[in-house]
Amino acid sequence: MSALWFITKRELGSYFATPLAYVFIVIFLVLSGVFTFYLGDFYASNQADLAPFFAFHPWLYLFLVPAIAMRLWSEERKSGTIELLLTLPIRKSSAVLGKFLAAWLFCALALLLTFPMVLTVNWLGEPDNGAIITAYLGSLLLAGSYLAIGLCLSALCKNQVIAFILSISVCFLFIASGFPMVLDALSFAPLWLRDAIASLSFLTRFDAISKGVIDIRDLLYFLSLITAWLVACTALIDLKKAD
């Protein structure tokens, strides 16, 4: 546990040692406001809720979260500090989990700073705050899923730009798997296979949670996906070390 805390604290501190953290937070807050109040037609909807705010999160995270994850392992490999890190008396799984938790806590902080949105809708009307809290939980799980994918692909690549592009591509595949055009293109496949592919969509899972509906299957989906990619990341670190 002490090793996990050491890695988490080290990585979280590294964000705020450079302008990266502040730039990310400012961009996230500005884009969240623009998407909600302008592109999301918040005032035109005449409803005091945060549906327009959360509707854009899958697309906002698609570019911002891989930007955080791309440096987590690729920078260590490029600078050569990965060898030093892995020679410390810590388990590789602790190193992977520590990096993930640091990035996830950073995303949680950025999400927490959107609290003026909650204050605004409560000032304008009487929203369902329970649904808003549920949507925040779903958004945090969604960010964690993007991070786990980005972390794994960062371990695969020495170049941060390549890790960034790969992360966006893979995350987009998880988004697009529920699109009607994708399912129509798979019309030749058995129905169970198409249903299975559609169930992998981030949009399908997140949409239900963002509306305040907590289904244990959706929660298990995100948690299982995060776990699977973290396990894959640990395996990749093992392979790279063997090389």
N, C-alpha and C positions, 0 to 999 in steps of 0.2 A: 504493500500500500504506500509506503514511503517513497519507493521508486516511481510509482505512478504519479504521486503528487509532485515529485521533483520534475518529471518530464512535463506535466501539465503546466506547472508554474513557470518553467523555463520557456516553453513555447508561447504561453499567453503573454509573458513579459516581452518576448521578442516582437510581438505585434506592435506594442506601444513604444518600442525603442526606435521605430522608424515612422515616417508619415503614413505608412500603409493603412494602419488602423483608422486614423482620422479621415483619410480620404475615402475609405470604404464606407464608413458610417455616414459621412456627409452625402455621398452619392446615393446610398440606400435611402436615407431620409428624404432627400430632395425628389428622387424618382418615385418613392412611395406617395408623396404628396401630389406630384404631377399626375401620376396614373389614377389616383383616387378622385381628385377634385376636378380634373380636366378630362382625361381620356375615359374615366369611369363614370362620367355624368352623375356625380354624387348628388348635386343639388337638383338636377332634373328628375331623378328618381323619386324625390319627395318622400324618402324613407330614412329614418334615423338608424342606420345600421352600417356595418363595415364590410358588406359584401363586395363593393367595388375595390376596397383596399386589399382584401385577401384574394380576389379573383386574379390579380396580376402577379402574385407571389411565385407561382411555378415558373413564369417567364422571367421575372426579375432575378430569381435565384439561378436561373440557367446560365447567366453570365457572371454574376457577382460571386457566387459561392465557389465555382471552379477557380476564380482568380485568387481566392484565399487558399484553396487546397493545393494549387499547382506547385507551391514552393515547399510544402511540408517535408517531402522526401527528396525531390529532385535537387533542391538546393544543398541538402546534406551530401548527396552523391557528387554533385559538381564541385563542391568545396573540399570534399574528402573527409569531412567531419563524421560521416556515417560510420567509418571504421572505428573512430574514437568512441562514438556513442554506443556501438554494439559491443565494445570491449569492456564497458562498464558492467558492474555486477547487477544487471537488471535483465529481466526477461524481455525478449523481443515483442511479445504480446503487450507488455506494459508500455514499451516505447510507442507502439502503434496506437494503443488506447489512449495514452497520455497526449499524443499529438492530436488525436481526434477530439478528445474532450476539450482541449484548449481552444481549438477552432470552433467547436460547438458552443462553448461558453461565450466566445467572441460574437458569434451569430446571435446568441440569446441576448447579449447586451445591446446589439444593434436593434433587435426586435423590441426590447424593453423600452428603448428610447422613442418608440412610436406612440407612447402613452398619450401624447396630446390628441391623437386620433380618437381615443376612447373618451377623453374629456369632451371633445367637440361633439360627438354624437349624443352624449348624455346631456350636454347643454342644449342641443337642438331638439331633443325629444326623449323618449323613453325606450331605448333599445333593450334587447334581450342580452344582458351582460353575461349570462351563463353561456349563451351561444358564442359570444365574443371570446370568452376565455377558452372555450373548446377549440375555436378557430386558431387562436394563438398556439395552443398545444399542437394542432395539426401542422401549423406553419413551422414550428420548431422541429417536428419529426421530419417534415419535408426537407428542411435545410440539412438535417442530419443525414438524410439519404443521399443528397447531392454531395455532401462532404465525404461520406464513406467511399463513394465512387471516385471522387477526385483524389482522395488520399491514396487509394489503391493504384490508380493510374499514375500518380506522382512517383510512387515507388518503382513503377515500370520504366519511367523515362528520366534521363539525366537532364534533358532540356525542358525548362518550365513552359515554354510556349507550346511545345508538342503535348505536354501533359494537359495544358489548358484546353487545347483544341480537342483532344481525345475525350476529356471529361465532358465538354459541351456536347459532343457527338453522342456519347453513351447516354447522357442524361436526356437528350432530346429523343432518343429511341424509346426510353421509358415513358416519356410524355406522349409521343406519337402513337404508341401501341394501341391506344384506345380510339384513335381517329377513325371515323367512318370510312375514309378513303383507304386506310390501311386494311381494315377488316374486309372491305369490298374486294381489295386486291387478293385477299386470301380466301375468296369464295370457293375455291377448289378444295380447300382444306376441310377436315371434319369439323363439325360444330363445336365439339369439346375443345379442339385446339384453338379455334378462334376465340372462344370464351376465355381460355387460359391466357392467351396473348392480351386480350382486352383487360383482363384483371390485373395485368402488370402496370397499367397506366397510372402514373402519378396523378394525373388530372381526375381520373375516376375515383381514386381513393381519397384524394384531398378534398374534392368537391363535397363529398358527404360530410366530412369532419368540419369543413369551413361553414357549413350550414347548421352546425350545432348537434349533428347526429353522431354519437359515438358508437361505432360498431367494433367489437373486439377483433373482428377479422381485419379491419383496416389498421388497427393499432399493431396487431401481430405482423401484418404485411410490412409496415415500415421498420419495425424492430428486427424482423427476420432479415430484411434486405440490408440493413445497417450491419448486422452481425455477420452476414455472409461476405460482404465486401471487406470488412475488417479482418476476417479470417483469411480471405484471399490475399490481402495486403501483407499479413504476417508471413504467409507462405512465400510470397514474392521476395520479401526481405531475406528469408532463409536461402532462397535460390541465388540471389545477388551476392550474398555473403559467401556462398559456396564457390561462386565464380571468382 
